[in-house]
Amino acid sequence: MAYDDSRFRGEPGFREEPDFRSGGVPEDAPTLGVSNQSVYTPGSYAANTDYSVPPSESTLGLAARRATPSPAQLGDVFDDPEHGEPGRDRLAVHALWEMVLLLAAVSLLYLLRDARPEALRGTELESLLLAGAELGLVGIAMGLTLRAGAANLALGPIAYASALFFADNSDRGLAMTAGITALIALGVGVVIAVLVVGFHVPGWAASLGVAVALMAWIADQNDEKVVTGAYDPHGQALWWMLGVVLVAVAGSAIGLIRPVRRAVGRFRPVADPARRRGGGAATITGFAIAGSALLASFAGVLTALDQREVTTTQNGMAAAGLSITILALGAALLGGTSVYGRRGGVLGTVLAVAAITLLFQYSAAEQWNIAPLAVGGSAIAIGLVVTRLIETFGRPRTVEDDVEEEQVWTPSTSTAGYGSSQAEPDSAWSASRTGGWTSQLPARSTDEDWGVEERWGSNR
């Protein structure tokens, strides 16, 4: 007669044991698993029992990647809340790099003083300052579009076309002609902005097409001269340069404000580059592109007043169009503005423009005849390396870093911890019985009939 015969069921002293011979687990048995598995939790112990499980590295990493910034952290998010990185950009890398640029500019200034002292006095100094102001305006414009995530490569042709148009119509009044020139340049910038934000295409592609169209228009024009007796900026060259520096520093300082920095950089792609970044990002980027064209027109007008004559030869067109764009892009990247958008320093663009301007003057003093394209290309190459440094060491501390350094698991008073020599008397499972893993089962009671000792003890 079998032990489990149905006639014995219900008799005193009979206890039904689960069958483990098949290697299976009874359906009503509690589950010993990690937090992502279903866990049996008897209702009578749910209120007063701690089921803590020490977090593993994989669990922490998954939680960190899926973590959403808290409401308190959203003030530090520079992107939109859906893709934002909590925390401030670290500016120490910008400060260190700007110190390097300052040393380079001071060294070139010292070399120029030894090679040609006259370059730092009189009319040559005024021409040097005006050249720095002209390149600085275009460099600021390029840095603005880079921060907005839509580089405007048409800035050089816009500046050159503005100089040509202003010189051709300078006899109609300088103020009115400068205003009309600025409005036309602004219209060109609006066209680029509509292409970029309306169709959500890369800024460099749309602006390059507009740049080619402008260069084709320039090729059909004649050489032009500014009217005799027009304003000469050489007497106020220092003030022009100081004004450009003030604009650059003020714009960069405003960019340090968290909401402004976040708004300007929202067009920067975070996932699929073709995915639209929203109406707010498109609006800010459109204003940045249009504003950059306006700054380029100011540079063109100042160039026309400085040089007094604007040529349309192929060499002149290349030097004033493509070369200016390349030099401005190189100055912005060399100054620490990220090619990906949003990130940038404070004095970097100004110092890079100063270094490039002094390098041209020093090369002329030494009769090296360095081509502007070579200088601009080298500046872009170095600037791309700087971008990688900025993106590596300047980005905010990630959520993963905060979890790894700050989140520490503390064993519960009702659960056996790692490394414990013995468990509490009322603990569910001792460390020695579970091989170092803490169970999620409720505390064992004498009323339960599935205890380890009773289950595997001697039959009565």
HELIX and SHEET records of a PDB file:
HELIX    1   1 SER A    6  PHE A    8  5                                   3    
HELIX    2   2 GLY A   43  TYR A   45  5                                   3    
HELIX    3   3 GLU A   57  ARG A   66  1                                  10    
HELIX    4   4 LEU A   74  ASP A   76  5                                   3    
HELIX    5   5 ALA A   92  ALA A  115  1                                  24    
HELIX    6   6 PRO A  117  LEU A  120  5                                   4    
HELIX    7   7 GLY A  122  ARG A  147  1                                  26    
HELIX    8   8 LEU A  155  ASP A  168  1                                  14    
HELIX    9   9 SER A  170  ARG A  172  5                                   3    
HELIX   10  10 LEU A  174  ALA A  193  1                                  20    
HELIX   11  11 VAL A  194  GLY A  198  3                                   5    
HELIX   12  12 PHE A  199  PHE A  199  1                                   1    
HELIX   13  13 GLY A  203  ALA A  219  1                                  17    
HELIX   14  14 PRO A  233  GLN A  236  5                                   4    
HELIX   15  15 ALA A  237  GLY A  255  1                                  19    
HELIX   16  16 ARG A  258  VAL A  264  1                                   7    
HELIX   17  17 GLY A  265  PHE A  267  5                                   3    
HELIX   18  18 GLY A  279  GLN A  307  1                                  29    
HELIX   19  19 GLN A  314  MET A  317  1                                   4    
HELIX   20  20 ALA A  318  LEU A  322  3                                   5    
HELIX   21  21 SER A  323  LEU A  334  1                                  12    
HELIX   22  22 GLY A  348  ALA A  365  1                                  18    
HELIX   23  23 PRO A  372  PHE A  393  1                                  22    
HELIX   24  24 VAL A  399  GLU A  406  1                                   8    
HELIX   25  25 ALA A  431  THR A  434  1                                   4    
HELIX   26  26 VAL A  452  TRP A  456  1                                   5    
SHEET    1   A 2 GLU A 224  LYS A 225  0                                        
SHEET    2   A 2 GLU A 309  VAL A 310 -1                                        
END                                                                             
